[in-house]
Protein backbone atom coordinates (compact mmCIF):
# COMPACT_ATOMS: atom_id res chain seq x y z
CA UNK A 1 0.00 0.00 0.00
CA UNK A 2 1.36 3.42 -0.92
CA UNK A 3 1.27 6.40 1.43
CA UNK A 4 -1.44 7.96 -0.74
CA UNK A 5 -3.61 4.82 -0.52
CA UNK A 6 -3.13 4.63 3.25
CA UNK A 7 -4.11 8.27 3.72
CA UNK A 8 -7.15 7.76 1.49
CA UNK A 9 -8.29 4.80 3.61
CA UNK A 10 -7.98 6.76 6.85
CA UNK A 11 -9.85 9.67 5.28
CA UNK A 12 -12.75 7.27 4.52
CA UNK A 13 -13.13 6.11 8.13
CA UNK A 14 -15.53 8.87 9.34
CA UNK A 15 -17.87 7.96 6.47
CA UNK A 16 -18.05 4.25 7.34
CA UNK A 17 -20.80 2.75 9.48
CA UNK A 18 -20.21 -0.61 11.14
CA UNK A 19 -22.40 -2.77 13.35
CA UNK A 20 -20.91 -4.97 16.06
CA UNK A 21 -22.97 -7.80 17.53
CA UNK A 22 -21.77 -10.16 20.23
CA UNK A 23 -20.97 -10.63 23.90
CA UNK A 24 -20.14 -7.51 25.90
CA UNK A 25 -18.50 -7.38 29.29
CA UNK A 26 -16.97 -5.10 31.88
CA UNK A 27 -13.22 -5.53 32.26
CA UNK A 28 -12.65 -4.52 35.87
CA UNK A 29 -9.18 -3.90 37.30
CA UNK A 30 -8.12 -3.73 40.93
CA UNK A 31 -4.61 -2.23 40.98
CA UNK A 32 -2.35 -2.55 43.99
CA UNK A 33 0.84 -4.09 45.31
CA UNK A 34 1.78 -7.20 47.22
CA UNK A 35 4.73 -7.59 49.59
CA UNK A 36 3.59 -10.45 51.84
CA UNK A 37 1.79 -13.78 51.84
CA UNK A 38 -1.52 -14.39 53.58
CA UNK A 39 -1.32 -16.20 56.96
CA UNK A 40 -4.63 -17.89 56.06
CA UNK A 41 -3.58 -19.59 52.80
CA UNK A 42 -0.51 -19.74 50.49
CA UNK A 43 -1.65 -16.71 48.46
CA UNK A 44 -0.34 -13.13 48.20
CA UNK A 45 -2.10 -10.29 49.99
CA UNK A 46 -2.80 -7.40 47.59
CA UNK A 47 -3.20 -3.89 48.96
CA UNK A 48 -5.63 -2.23 46.53
CA UNK A 49 -4.80 1.36 45.57
CA UNK A 50 -7.27 2.02 42.75
CA UNK A 51 -9.95 0.36 40.67
CA UNK A 52 -10.99 0.89 37.06
CA UNK A 53 -13.74 -0.43 34.80
CA UNK A 54 -13.32 -0.72 31.03
CA UNK A 55 -15.58 -1.91 28.23
CA UNK A 56 -14.58 -5.40 27.07
CA UNK A 57 -15.49 -8.09 24.55
CA UNK A 58 -17.67 -6.83 21.70
CA UNK A 59 -17.84 -3.49 23.52
CA UNK A 60 -14.05 -3.15 23.16
CA UNK A 61 -14.36 -3.85 19.44
CA UNK A 62 -16.90 -1.02 19.23
CA UNK A 63 -14.56 1.27 21.17
CA UNK A 64 -11.73 0.47 18.77
CA UNK A 65 -13.96 1.43 15.86
CA UNK A 66 -15.07 4.66 17.53
CA UNK A 67 -11.44 5.53 18.33
CA UNK A 68 -10.71 5.23 14.61
CA UNK A 69 -13.47 7.71 13.82
CA UNK A 70 -15.95 5.15 12.50
CA UNK A 71 -19.71 5.36 13.11
CA UNK A 72 -20.53 2.27 15.14
CA UNK A 73 -23.65 0.70 16.62
CA UNK A 74 -23.31 -2.07 19.19
CA UNK A 75 -25.96 -4.79 19.48
CA UNK A 76 -25.88 -7.03 22.56
CA UNK A 77 -27.51 -8.12 25.79
CA UNK A 78 -26.75 -6.41 29.11
CA UNK A 79 -28.18 -7.14 32.51
CA UNK A 80 -30.63 -4.79 34.15
CA UNK A 81 -27.96 -4.03 36.73
CA UNK A 82 -25.42 -1.40 37.76
CA UNK A 83 -22.69 -2.94 35.59
CA UNK A 84 -24.95 -2.78 32.54
CA UNK A 85 -25.75 0.87 33.16
CA UNK A 86 -22.09 1.71 33.67
CA UNK A 87 -21.12 -0.12 30.49
CA UNK A 88 -23.70 1.83 28.53
CA UNK A 89 -22.36 5.10 29.93
CA UNK A 90 -18.76 4.13 29.10
CA UNK A 91 -19.72 3.40 25.50
CA UNK A 92 -21.90 6.48 25.07
CA UNK A 93 -19.12 8.74 26.35
CA UNK A 94 -16.78 7.38 23.66
CA UNK A 95 -19.20 7.92 20.78
CA UNK A 96 -20.58 4.38 20.42
CA UNK A 97 -24.31 4.15 19.63
CA UNK A 98 -25.96 2.05 22.32
CA UNK A 99 -29.42 1.94 20.72
CA UNK A 100 -28.80 -1.75 20.01
CA UNK A 101 -28.18 -2.72 23.66
CA UNK A 102 -31.01 -4.88 24.98
CA UNK A 103 -31.58 -4.92 28.73
CA UNK A 104 -32.54 -8.24 30.27
CA UNK A 105 -33.49 -9.57 33.68
CA UNK A 106 -32.53 -13.11 32.64
CA UNK A 107 -28.76 -12.71 32.99
CA UNK A 108 -26.24 -10.40 34.66
CA UNK A 109 -23.82 -8.19 32.80
CA UNK A 110 -20.57 -10.14 32.48
CA UNK A 111 -17.80 -8.77 34.71
CA UNK A 112 -14.20 -9.99 34.56
CA UNK A 113 -12.24 -8.65 37.52
CA UNK A 114 -8.45 -8.74 37.33
CA UNK A 115 -6.41 -8.39 40.52
CA UNK A 116 -3.16 -6.63 39.61
CA UNK A 117 0.06 -6.28 41.60
CA UNK A 118 2.26 -3.81 39.76
CA UNK A 119 2.16 -4.99 36.16
CA UNK A 120 1.37 -8.62 37.06
CA UNK A 121 -2.08 -10.18 36.99
CA UNK A 122 -2.44 -12.37 40.08
CA UNK A 123 -6.04 -13.49 39.71
CA UNK A 124 -9.13 -13.10 37.51
CA UNK A 125 -12.67 -13.44 38.84
CA UNK A 126 -15.52 -13.96 36.34
CA UNK A 127 -19.14 -13.14 37.18
CA UNK A 128 -21.30 -14.21 34.23
CA UNK A 129 -23.95 -16.40 32.65
CA UNK A 130 -23.01 -18.38 29.54
CA UNK A 131 -26.42 -19.84 28.67
CA UNK A 132 -27.80 -19.19 25.18
CA UNK A 133 -30.06 -16.19 24.81
CA UNK A 134 -33.67 -17.12 25.46
CA UNK A 135 -36.33 -16.94 22.77
CA UNK A 136 -37.49 -13.57 24.12
CA UNK A 137 -33.94 -12.20 24.30
CA UNK A 138 -33.18 -13.46 20.78
CA UNK A 139 -36.28 -11.76 19.37
CA UNK A 140 -35.28 -8.47 20.98
CA UNK A 141 -31.73 -8.84 19.63
CA UNK A 142 -33.03 -9.53 16.12
CA UNK A 143 -35.20 -6.42 16.23
CA UNK A 144 -32.28 -4.26 17.42
CA UNK A 145 -29.95 -5.80 14.83
CA UNK A 146 -32.39 -5.24 11.96
CA UNK A 147 -32.71 -1.56 12.88
CA UNK A 148 -28.94 -1.16 13.21
CA UNK A 149 -28.28 -2.55 9.71
CA UNK A 150 -29.70 0.52 7.99
CA UNK A 151 -26.82 2.14 6.09
CA UNK A 152 -24.21 -0.29 7.47
CA UNK A 153 -21.08 -0.98 5.40
CA UNK A 154 -20.03 -4.10 7.37
CA UNK A 155 -21.01 -6.20 10.39
CA UNK A 156 -18.62 -7.70 12.93
CA UNK A 157 -19.75 -10.81 14.83
CA UNK A 158 -17.73 -10.88 18.06
CA UNK A 159 -18.40 -14.22 19.72
CA UNK A 160 -17.13 -14.97 23.24
CA UNK A 161 -19.35 -18.00 23.90
CA UNK A 162 -21.43 -16.09 26.43
CA UNK A 163 -24.78 -16.78 24.76
CA UNK A 164 -25.65 -13.63 22.80
CA UNK A 165 -24.78 -15.49 19.60
CA UNK A 166 -25.91 -19.11 19.25
CA UNK A 167 -26.55 -21.58 16.44
CA UNK A 168 -30.22 -20.70 16.06
CA UNK A 169 -29.86 -16.92 15.79
CA UNK A 170 -26.56 -16.85 13.88
CA UNK A 171 -28.27 -18.32 10.80
CA UNK A 172 -30.94 -15.63 10.87
CA UNK A 173 -28.52 -12.76 11.51
CA UNK A 174 -26.10 -13.88 8.79
CA UNK A 175 -28.98 -14.33 6.32
CA UNK A 176 -30.12 -10.75 6.95
CA UNK A 177 -26.64 -9.45 6.12
CA UNK A 178 -26.49 -11.51 2.93
CA UNK A 179 -29.92 -10.31 1.82
CA UNK A 180 -28.75 -6.71 2.16
CA UNK A 181 -25.32 -7.31 0.62
CA UNK A 182 -23.49 -6.31 3.81
CA UNK A 183 -20.05 -7.94 4.34
CA UNK A 184 -19.57 -9.93 7.55
CA UNK A 185 -16.41 -10.34 9.63
CA UNK A 186 -16.40 -13.16 12.19
CA UNK A 187 -14.28 -13.44 15.35
CA UNK A 188 -15.31 -16.92 16.55
CA UNK A 189 -15.02 -18.99 19.69
CA UNK A 190 -15.31 -22.76 20.08
CA UNK A 191 -19.03 -23.37 20.67
CA UNK A 192 -20.35 -21.70 17.50
CA UNK A 193 -17.20 -22.06 15.40
CA UNK A 194 -18.88 -23.99 12.59
CA UNK A 195 -22.12 -21.93 12.59
CA UNK A 196 -20.77 -19.07 10.46
CA UNK A 197 -21.04 -20.40 6.92
CA UNK A 198 -20.36 -18.13 3.96
CA UNK A 199 -18.90 -15.13 5.80
CA UNK A 200 -16.89 -12.43 4.05
CA UNK A 201 -13.99 -12.76 6.51
CA UNK A 202 -13.39 -15.44 9.14
CA UNK A 203 -10.77 -14.53 11.77
CA UNK A 204 -9.87 -17.23 14.28
CA UNK A 205 -6.64 -17.38 16.24
CA UNK A 206 -4.39 -20.44 16.13
CA UNK A 207 -5.74 -22.00 19.33
CA UNK A 208 -9.35 -21.59 18.21
CA UNK A 209 -8.57 -23.18 14.85
CA UNK A 210 -6.81 -26.14 16.47
CA UNK A 211 -9.55 -26.62 19.07
CA UNK A 212 -12.25 -26.58 16.39
CA UNK A 213 -10.70 -29.53 14.57
CA UNK A 214 -9.21 -31.23 17.63
CA UNK A 215 -5.70 -30.72 16.28
CA UNK A 216 -2.58 -29.58 18.08
CA UNK A 217 -1.24 -26.73 15.96
CA UNK A 218 2.07 -24.96 16.52
CA UNK A 219 2.90 -21.53 15.15
CA UNK A 220 6.12 -22.85 13.55
CA UNK A 221 4.33 -25.66 11.69
CA UNK A 222 3.13 -23.74 8.64
CA UNK A 223 2.36 -26.94 6.71
CA UNK A 224 -0.01 -28.11 9.46
CA UNK A 225 -1.52 -24.63 9.76
CA UNK A 226 -2.16 -24.36 6.03
CA UNK A 227 -3.78 -27.80 6.06
CA UNK A 228 -6.13 -26.69 8.83
CA UNK A 229 -6.99 -23.49 6.95
CA UNK A 230 -7.87 -25.54 3.86
CA UNK A 231 -10.14 -27.71 6.00
CA UNK A 232 -11.74 -24.58 7.40
CA UNK A 233 -12.31 -23.15 3.92
CA UNK A 234 -13.83 -26.41 2.74
CA UNK A 235 -16.19 -26.60 5.72
CA UNK A 236 -17.35 -22.97 6.06
CA UNK A 237 -16.78 -21.52 2.58
CA UNK A 238 -15.69 -18.05 3.75
CA UNK A 239 -14.62 -15.54 1.10
CA UNK A 240 -11.41 -14.97 3.08
CA UNK A 241 -9.62 -16.20 6.20
CA UNK A 242 -7.40 -14.13 8.49
CA UNK A 243 -5.61 -16.36 11.00
CA UNK A 244 -3.76 -14.64 13.85
CA UNK A 245 -0.60 -16.40 15.03
CA UNK A 246 0.36 -14.24 18.02
CA UNK A 247 4.09 -13.43 17.85
CA UNK A 248 4.30 -15.26 14.50
CA UNK A 249 2.10 -12.65 12.78
CA UNK A 250 -0.91 -13.44 10.59
CA UNK A 251 -1.79 -15.77 7.73
CA UNK A 252 -4.36 -14.70 5.14
CA UNK A 253 -6.08 -16.81 2.51
CA UNK A 254 -8.74 -16.46 -0.19
CA UNK A 255 -9.42 -17.91 -3.61
CA UNK A 256 -7.22 -15.24 -5.22
CA UNK A 257 -4.42 -14.64 -2.75
CA UNK A 258 -2.57 -16.24 0.14
CA UNK A 259 0.28 -15.06 2.31
CA UNK A 260 1.96 -14.85 5.70
CA UNK A 261 2.97 -11.60 7.39
CA UNK A 262 5.44 -11.77 10.29
CA UNK A 263 4.71 -9.81 13.44
CA UNK A 264 6.42 -6.46 13.87
CA UNK A 265 8.98 -6.28 16.67
CA UNK A 266 7.30 -4.79 19.75
CA UNK A 267 7.85 -4.27 23.45
CA UNK A 268 4.96 -6.48 24.62
CA UNK A 269 3.23 -5.38 27.82
CA UNK A 270 -0.10 -7.24 27.54
CA UNK A 271 -1.84 -9.19 24.76
CA UNK A 272 -5.33 -8.67 26.28
CA UNK A 273 -7.75 -7.25 23.73
CA UNK A 274 -5.38 -7.61 20.77
CA UNK A 275 -7.86 -9.83 18.94
CA UNK A 276 -10.58 -7.18 19.42
CA UNK A 277 -8.34 -4.60 17.77
CA UNK A 278 -7.42 -6.91 14.90
CA UNK A 279 -11.06 -7.63 14.02
CA UNK A 280 -12.00 -3.94 14.36
CA UNK A 281 -9.34 -2.82 11.89
CA UNK A 282 -10.08 -5.77 9.61
CA UNK A 283 -13.77 -4.82 9.69
CA UNK A 284 -12.95 -1.25 8.64
CA UNK A 285 -10.78 -2.52 5.79
CA UNK A 286 -13.55 -4.91 4.74
CA UNK A 287 -16.10 -2.08 4.75
CA UNK A 288 -13.73 0.03 2.64
CA UNK A 289 -13.31 -2.90 0.19
CA UNK A 290 -9.51 -3.01 0.59
CA UNK A 291 -7.56 -5.95 -0.89
CA UNK A 292 -7.04 -8.86 1.50
CA UNK A 293 -3.26 -8.42 1.75
CA UNK A 294 -3.74 -4.76 2.70
CA UNK A 295 -6.44 -5.68 5.21
CA UNK A 296 -4.10 -8.26 6.76
CA UNK A 297 -1.20 -5.82 6.89
CA UNK A 298 -3.19 -3.10 8.69
CA UNK A 299 -4.75 -5.57 11.13
CA UNK A 300 -1.34 -7.09 11.87
CA UNK A 301 0.11 -3.64 12.62
CA UNK A 302 -2.81 -2.72 14.87
CA UNK A 303 -2.68 -5.95 16.89
CA UNK A 304 0.98 -5.38 17.65
CA UNK A 305 0.52 -1.75 18.65
CA UNK A 306 -2.10 -2.41 21.36
CA UNK A 307 0.12 -5.08 22.91
CA UNK A 308 2.48 -2.29 23.98
CA UNK A 309 -0.13 -1.13 26.52
CA UNK A 310 -1.17 -2.78 29.77
CA UNK A 311 -4.77 -3.90 29.93
CA UNK A 312 -7.53 -3.83 27.33
CA UNK A 313 -7.27 -0.55 25.41
CA UNK A 314 -8.53 0.58 21.98
CA UNK A 315 -6.21 1.38 19.08
CA UNK A 316 -5.34 5.03 18.50
CA UNK A 317 -6.12 6.05 14.91
CA UNK A 318 -3.27 8.56 14.65
CA UNK A 319 -0.75 6.03 15.92
CA UNK A 320 -1.94 3.37 13.48
CA UNK A 321 -1.83 5.87 10.63
CA UNK A 322 1.74 6.89 11.51
CA UNK A 323 2.81 3.24 11.76
CA UNK A 324 1.11 2.37 8.44
CA UNK A 325 2.79 5.29 6.66
CA UNK A 326 6.14 4.24 8.10
CA UNK A 327 5.65 0.76 6.62
CA UNK A 328 4.25 1.95 3.28
CA UNK A 329 5.77 0.86 0.00
C-alpha positions in Angstrom: 0.0 0.0 0.0 1.4 3.4 -0.9 1.3 6.4 1.4 -1.4 8.0 -0.7 -3.6 4.8 -0.5 -3.1 4.6 3.3 -4.1 8.3 3.7 -7.1 7.8 1.5 -8.3 4.8 3.6 -8.0 6.8 6.9 -9.9 9.7 5.3 -12.7 7.3 4.5 -13.1 6.1 8.1 -15.5 8.9 9.3 -17.9 8.0 6.5 -18.0 4.3 7.3 -20.8 2.7 9.5 -20.2 -0.6 11.1 -22.4 -2.8 13.4 -20.9 -5.0 16.1 -23.0 -7.8 17.5 -21.8 -10.2 20.2 -21.0 -10.6 23.9 -20.1 -7.5 25.9 -18.5 -7.4 29.3 -17.0 -5.1 31.9 -13.2 -5.5 32.3 -12.6 -4.5 35.9 -9.2 -3.9 37.3 -8.1 -3.7 40.9 -4.6 -2.2 41.0 -2.4 -2.6 44.0 0.8 -4.1 45.3 1.8 -7.2 47.2 4.7 -7.6 49.6 3.6 -10.4 51.8 1.8 -13.8 51.8 -1.5 -14.4 53.6 -1.3 -16.2 57.0 -4.6 -17.9 56.1 -3.6 -19.6 52.8 -0.5 -19.7 50.5 -1.6 -16.7 48.5 -0.3 -13.1 48.2 -2.1 -10.3 50.0 -2.8 -7.4 47.6 -3.2 -3.9 49.0 -5.6 -2.2 46.5 -4.8 1.4 45.6 -7.3 2.0 42.8 -9.9 0.4 40.7 -11.0 0.9 37.1 -13.7 -0.4 34.8 -13.3 -0.7 31.0 -15.6 -1.9 28.2 -14.6 -5.4 27.1 -15.5 -8.1 24.6 -17.7 -6.8 21.7 -17.8 -3.5 23.5 -14.1 -3.2 23.2 -14.4 -3.8 19.4 -16.9 -1.0 19.2 -14.6 1.3 21.2 -11.7 0.5 18.8 -14.0 1.4 15.9 -15.1 4.7 17.5 -11.4 5.5 18.3 -10.7 5.2 14.6 -13.5 7.7 13.8 -16.0 5.1 12.5 -19.7 5.4 13.1 -20.5 2.3 15.1 -23.7 0.7 16.6 -23.3 -2.1 19.2 -26.0 -4.8 19.5 -25.9 -7.0 22.6 -27.5 -8.1 25.8 -26.7 -6.4 29.1 -28.2 -7.1 32.5 -30.6 -4.8 34.1 -28.0 -4.0 36.7 -25.4 -1.4 37.8 -22.7 -2.9 35.6 -25.0 -2.8 32.5 -25.8 0.9 33.2 -22.1 1.7 33.7 -21.1 -0.1 30.5 -23.7 1.8 28.5 -22.4 5.1 29.9 -18.8 4.1 29.1 -19.7 3.4 25.5 -21.9 6.5 25.1 -19.1 8.7 26.4 -16.8 7.4 23.7 -19.2 7.9 20.8 -20.6 4.4 20.4 -24.3 4.2 19.6 -26.0 2.1 22.3 -29.4 1.9 20.7 -28.8 -1.7 20.0 -28.2 -2.7 23.7 -31.0 -4.9 25.0 -31.6 -4.9 28.7 -32.5 -8.2 30.3 -33.5 -9.6 33.7 -32.5 -13.1 32.6 -28.8 -12.7 33.0 -26.2 -10.4 34.7 -23.8 -8.2 32.8 -20.6 -10.1 32.5 -17.8 -8.8 34.7 -14.2 -10.0 34.6 -12.2 -8.7 37.5 -8.5 -8.7 37.3 -6.4 -8.4 40.5 -3.2 -6.6 39.6 0.1 -6.3 41.6 2.3 -3.8 39.8 2.2 -5.0 36.2 1.4 -8.6 37.1 -2.1 -10.2 37.0 -2.4 -12.4 40.1 -6.0 -13.5 39.7 -9.1 -13.1 37.5 -12.7 -13.4 38.8 -15.5 -14.0 36.3 -19.1 -13.1 37.2 -21.3 -14.2 34.2 -23.9 -16.4 32.7 -23.0 -18.4 29.5 -26.4 -19.8 28.7 -27.8 -19.2 25.2 -30.1 -16.2 24.8 -33.7 -17.1 25.5 -36.3 -16.9 22.8 -37.5 -13.6 24.1 -33.9 -12.2 24.3 -33.2 -13.5 20.8 -36.3 -11.8 19.4 -35.3 -8.5 21.0 -31.7 -8.8 19.6 -33.0 -9.5 16.1 -35.2 -6.4 16.2 -32.3 -4.3 17.4 -30.0 -5.8 14.8 -32.4 -5.2 12.0 -32.7 -1.6 12.9 -28.9 -1.2 13.2 -28.3 -2.6 9.7 -29.7 0.5 8.0 -26.8 2.1 6.1 -24.2 -0.3 7.5 -21.1 -1.0 5.4 -20.0 -4.1 7.4 -21.0 -6.2 10.4 -18.6 -7.7 12.9 -19.8 -10.8 14.8 -17.7 -10.9 18.1 -18.4 -14.2 19.7 -17.1 -15.0 23.2 -19.4 -18.0 23.9 -21.4 -16.1 26.4 -24.8 -16.8 24.8 -25.7 -13.6 22.8 -24.8 -15.5 19.6 -25.9 -19.1 19.2 -26.5 -21.6 16.4 -30.2 -20.7 16.1 -29.9 -16.9 15.8 -26.6 -16.8 13.9 -28.3 -18.3 10.8 -30.9 -15.6 10.9 -28.5 -12.8 11.5 -26.1 -13.9 8.8 -29.0 -14.3 6.3 -30.1 -10.7 6.9 -26.6 -9.5 6.1 -26.5 -11.5 2.9 -29.9 -10.3 1.8 -28.7 -6.7 2.2 -25.3 -7.3 0.6 -23.5 -6.3 3.8 -20.1 -7.9 4.3 -19.6 -9.9 7.5 -16.4 -10.3 9.6 -16.4 -13.2 12.2 -14.3 -13.4 15.3 -15.3 -16.9 16.6 -15.0 -19.0 19.7 -15.3 -22.8 20.1 -19.0 -23.4 20.7 -20.4 -21.7 17.5 -17.2 -22.1 15.4 -18.9 -24.0 12.6 -22.1 -21.9 12.6 -20.8 -19.1 10.5 -21.0 -20.4 6.9 -20.4 -18.1 4.0 -18.9 -15.1 5.8 -16.9 -12.4 4.0 -14.0 -12.8 6.5 -13.4 -15.4 9.1 -10.8 -14.5 11.8 -9.9 -17.2 14.3 -6.6 -17.4 16.2 -4.4 -20.4 16.1 -5.7 -22.0 19.3 -9.4 -21.6 18.2 -8.6 -23.2 14.8 -6.8 -26.1 16.5 -9.6 -26.6 19.1 -12.3 -26.6 16.4 -10.7 -29.5 14.6 -9.2 -31.2 17.6 -5.7 -30.7 16.3 -2.6 -29.6 18.1 -1.2 -26.7 16.0 2.1 -25.0 16.5 2.9 -21.5 15.1 6.1 -22.8 13.6 4.3 -25.7 11.7 3.1 -23.7 8.6 2.4 -26.9 6.7 0.0 -28.1 9.5 -1.5 -24.6 9.8 -2.2 -24.4 6.0 -3.8 -27.8 6.1 -6.1 -26.7 8.8 -7.0 -23.5 7.0 -7.9 -25.5 3.9 -10.1 -27.7 6.0 -11.7 -24.6 7.4 -12.3 -23.1 3.9 -13.8 -26.4 2.7 -16.2 -26.6 5.7 -17.4 -23.0 6.1 -16.8 -21.5 2.6 -15.7 -18.0 3.7 -14.6 -15.5 1.1 -11.4 -15.0 3.1 -9.6 -16.2 6.2 -7.4 -14.1 8.5 -5.6 -16.4 11.0 -3.8 -14.6 13.8 -0.6 -16.4 15.0 0.4 -14.2 18.0 4.1 -13.4 17.9 4.3 -15.3 14.5 2.1 -12.6 12.8 -0.9 -13.4 10.6 -1.8 -15.8 7.7 -4.4 -14.7 5.1 -6.1 -16.8 2.5 -8.7 -16.5 -0.2 -9.4 -17.9 -3.6 -7.2 -15.2 -5.2 -4.4 -14.6 -2.7 -2.6 -16.2 0.1 0.3 -15.1 2.3 2.0 -14.9 5.7 3.0 -11.6 7.4 5.4 -11.8 10.3 4.7 -9.8 13.4 6.4 -6.5 13.9 9.0 -6.3 16.7 7.3 -4.8 19.8 7.9 -4.3 23.4 5.0 -6.5 24.6 3.2 -5.4 27.8 -0.1 -7.2 27.5 -1.8 -9.2 24.8 -5.3 -8.7 26.3 -7.7 -7.3 23.7 -5.4 -7.6 20.8 -7.9 -9.8 18.9 -10.6 -7.2 19.4 -8.3 -4.6 17.8 -7.4 -6.9 14.9 -11.1 -7.6 14.0 -12.0 -3.9 14.4 -9.3 -2.8 11.9 -10.1 -5.8 9.6 -13.8 -4.8 9.7 -12.9 -1.3 8.6 -10.8 -2.5 5.8 -13.6 -4.9 4.7 -16.1 -2.1 4.7 -13.7 0.0 2.6 -13.3 -2.9 0.2 -9.5 -3.0 0.6 -7.6 -6.0 -0.9 -7.0 -8.9 1.5 -3.3 -8.4 1.8 -3.7 -4.8 2.7 -6.4 -5.7 5.2 -4.1 -8.3 6.8 -1.2 -5.8 6.9 -3.2 -3.1 8.7 -4.8 -5.6 11.1 -1.3 -7.1 11.9 0.1 -3.6 12.6 -2.8 -2.7 14.9 -2.7 -5.9 16.9 1.0 -5.4 17.7 0.5 -1.8 18.6 -2.1 -2.4 21.4 0.1 -5.1 22.9 2.5 -2.3 24.0 -0.1 -1.1 26.5 -1.2 -2.8 29.8 -4.8 -3.9 29.9 -7.5 -3.8 27.3 -7.3 -0.5 25.4 -8.5 0.6 22.0 -6.2 1.4 19.1 -5.3 5.0 18.5 -6.1 6.1 14.9 -3.3 8.6 14.6 -0.8 6.0 15.9 -1.9 3.4 13.5 -1.8 5.9 10.6 1.7 6.9 11.5 2.8 3.2 11.8 1.1 2.4 8.4 2.8 5.3 6.7 6.1 4.2 8.1 5.7 0.8 6.6 4.2 2.0 3.3 5.8 0.9 0.0 
